[in-house]
Amino acid sequence: LPRVGLDARLTRQLSVGMQSYVRELVARLPGVAPEYAYVPFQKGGNFGWSEQIALPLAIRRAKLDLVHFLSQYVPMLLPRRFIVTIHDLIHLRFPDQFKAKVGPYYATIVRHACARAVRVITDDDRTVEDLRQYLGVTESKVRVVPLGVSELFLRSGARYVGARPYVLYVGNHRRHKDLPTLFDAWQGLPEALQLDLYLTGPDDFGGELQRRSAPSRRIVALGNVPDEELHAYYAGAQALVQPAWREGFGLPMLEAMAARCPVVACIEAVPAPLAQAALTFSPRDATQLRAKLQALLTDEGRRERAIKLGVEVARKLSWDRCARATANVYGEVLEKA
């Protein structure tokens, strides 16, 4: 069998969604695409000796026909034939939101890897133009493979019940996620709705959550929430809100749809496969977001339609389908070779 190496390192630099991608592909590829023998490389971190020396040596010793780097964190010594996954280029779209060293890393290491790669895999059509614009990637070598959703989120299960109904945000708190727009929209809803706002992650807002809360409504920071609990929070929420200026794929939106939770999102954050099921608003527009939320909360028919469309979308986007489509890219490359 042709031998395919998988860079399966789960490092600190990988977001929660990127780690899910790595784990799911490594677990599912042998089952859905048994025509290849897979060699996962799981040891080591990013940027140091283990990535730049040990990993290239291990890849060379393994005598592989193809290597798939599952993120943009790659060694400078690259194998002869490889594919790289670039989920998004948010770091280059909003450079002022990230550390100064990020831009040069993309301009050198990532750009070089994309130029050398036989294929570049990304999650959504919107990123194809970003790859061309920011990294000079030829469109003909890019393949779009949407991500998948765990079966866990499609199963019926317990719903979280809070002191009051709530809307939910799932993600980190970086500036491009635009949580102030969500806070403003939520705070402007009629008090009669008595609606809480739950956020995953720590309370790192310097007292803002407490200042915006009132006896009849609160903003609650949930901390780190494991998937089993997250399913219950999705299932119990009135809506998941994603105000980010941009997302690569936005796994929480897909997970929420699978768990029968309506999604309200910035139109720039929604990937093409989810577009038909999400209620959208313009970037930074708290008034529009508030109107969408209020309509969803007061119109049961609209809510049911959003739930139905979301579940239909989620059932089509399995991780097995993602793994199979990824293996098809391997086949394309190896047949040509």
C-alpha positions, 0 to 999 in steps of 0.5 A: 500500500502507498504510505501516507505520513500524517503530522498528528502533533497536537501542540499548544499553537493549535486551536480547539478546532484545529486539534479536532481536525487532527484527531478526527482525520487520524482516527477516521482515515484508516477506516474510510480510506484503507487503500493507504497505510498511514504513519502518524507523527505525534511527538514534538512541539512547534518551532524548536528542535523536535519540529525542525530536525527530529520530524524531518528525520523521522519522515525521511526514515519512514520512506513515505509516498506522501506527507500531509501536514495538518496545519501551517506549522511545518519544518523548513526541511520539507519532504519531496511530496507533501500536502498542507492544510491551511484552515484560514488566514485570519492572522494576515487579514487582521495583523494588528490583532496578533503578535508582530512575529506572526506576519513574518512567519507566514511570509517565510515558512508558510509561504514557502510551504505553500509554494512547495506543496503539491496541494493546499487543502482549506475548509471553505471557498472564501479562503481560496482567494485569501491564499492567492492574495496573501501567500501567492498560492495558485488556485489550481493547486487548492482543494476545498474540504469542509470540516465535519461534526462529531456524532456526539452533537447529533445525538439527543441528550440532556439540555442545560437549563439555567436560571433564565433562558440564555444565548451562547457564544463558543470560542476564544476572546480575541479582538477579531471575534468582536464580542463587544458587538454581541454585548451591545446587542444583548444589552439592548434587548427588551428587559422583558425577555430576561435573557442571560448570555453565556460565554465559553472561556475565562472571565478575562474582561476586567470587570466588564461582564459584571458592569453589563449584568443586571438582576434580571440578566447576566453574562456568565463566563463558563470556563473550559467546557468539555464536549459532553457538557458543550452539547447540553449547553448548545441544546439548551440555548435559545441561539448560538451567536458568532459575531466574529469578523471572519472565521475559517470554518467555525466548528461551533456553528456546525456543532450548534446546528447539529444539536438543534440550536439556531445560529445567528452569525456575522455574514463574513464568518459563515462558511458556504456549507452553513450559509443556508441555515444561519441567520446573518447580520453585517459586521460590527452591526449591533442593531442588526444583530439585536433585531435578528435575536429578537425575531428569533426569540419571539417568532417560534416558526422562524426558530423551528425553520432555523433548527430544521435547516441546521440539522439538515446541513449538519447531517451532511457534514460528517467527519467520515465525509471529510476524511474521505474527501481528504483521501481523494486528494491523496489519490489525485496526487499519487495517481499523477505521481 
